[in-house]
Amino acid sequence: KKKKPKLLNKFDKTIKAELDAAEKLRKKGKVEEALRAFEALVNQYPQSPRARYGKAQSEDDLAEKMRSNEMLQQAINTYDEVVSLPNVPSDLIKLSLKREADRQQFLGRMRSSLVTLQKLVQLFPSETSFKNDLGVGYLLIGDNSNAKKVYEEVLSLAPNDGFAKVHYGFILKAENKIAESIPYLQEGLESGDPGTDDGRFYFHLGDALQRMGDKEAYKWYELGYQRGHFASVWQRSLYNVKGLKAQPWWTARETGYTELVKSLEKNWKLIRDEGLAVMDKKRSLFLPEDENLREKGDWSQFTLWQQGRKNENACKSVPKTCALLERFPEATGCRRGQIKYSIMHPGTHVWPHTGPTNCRLRMHLGLVIPKEGCRIRCAQENRDWEEGKVLIFDDSFEHEVWQDAESYRLIFIVDVWHPELTAQQRRTLPAI
């Protein structure tokens, strides 16, 4: 049984009845009254840590009720004040700093949150859960190397800590230490510890196993699906809108974007020729694929729109292609996708992988397609590209590409909003 935290120091025990009365108001959801009661107690007893903490909690509750970031910042400041008072019970320090860090993260103040978490770890060096939180703090600002050190420290103190294991495995996988990451991710998930049951860990464990040629991958994908992290074993995107029609391959008619498809197919030679002219330039505008999706080979891309934003410079090189696309906001306004040329050279294999979201569909227009040796699999069905023809698939389903031809393959990729998204969703969904 969990021990109840001790929140009262000697002095606060003498005003327990007043503190309890104010807390009762807060528990009943009478937020404004509770805040007034705690403010009165803070004014009367400025050295009372429990009164100050109650004030912070009431401000926190009120911020949520009012949806006010300003009020939330006030709560953060008050949580911080609690810790600086004399004779604060250690349980109260822990609760205050932990909540302060959490609220700072909520406001996107990742570096402030990191400072708060560092303070927690300094004050309570033997508590591994605070170190675990600090590791997450580093990950949130993209500092994987400090996060890694923190989790190594945790695992030296608590070798069976599942939370530290999944995060350590996650970092190793990001470093492309695929084989090394597997036992940490697997043991961490098997521990069932709080914070381990997260879609990202099932996703990365499955991916690591797939890259090692281990069919166990699908067991973990199945488990991730059963736990509600994936829409299905094959559709494993993590940023989703529920209820959208889900199938690997689509026809133009099913998407409702027939005008766009017709326009791409009718103008495919124009799109191809502008792409080839860019390829022939001495300074290559094509950049290597950088998401670590290739097992081997050479695959580069030239991006015209990214997250619904036009790359004006890129469009200067292919002006007719960009002018053609401007008429189709379902593509140029798709903030969860890109529009780009993609060139893949012989001997390239792209690992099985899934896109990040079910909110888009991906169109591939064949521009230069070798007679044989190039194919794409989405879920359980393979297809071939054809010059001047559009293939449409949902890249939130697992897909894989092989380029075993004698010469390069050039296609044009156009992402579009999933047709079932409302105008409101298209306007408000955050970019990916």
ABEGO torsion letter per residue (X at the ends): XBBBBBABBAAAAAAAAAAAAAAAAAAAGBAAAAAAAAAAAAAABAABAAAAAAAAAAAAAAAAAAGBAAAAAAAAAAAAAAAABBGBBAAAAAAAAAAAAAAAAAAGBAAAAAAAAAAAAAABAABAAAAAAAAAAAAAAGBAAAAAAAAAAAAAABAABAAAAAAAAAAAAAAGBAAAAAAAAAAAAAAGBBGABBAAAAAAAAAAAAAAGBAAAAAAAAAAAAAGABABAABABABBBBGBBBBABBBAAAAGAAAAAAAAAAAAAAAAAAAAAAAABABBABBBBAAGABABEBBBBBBABBGGBBBAAAAAABAAAAAAAAABAAAAABAABBBBBBBBBBGBBBBBBBBABAABBBBBBBABBBABGBBBBBEABBBBBBBGBBBBBBAABBBBBBBABABBBBBBBBBBBBAABBAAAAAABBBX
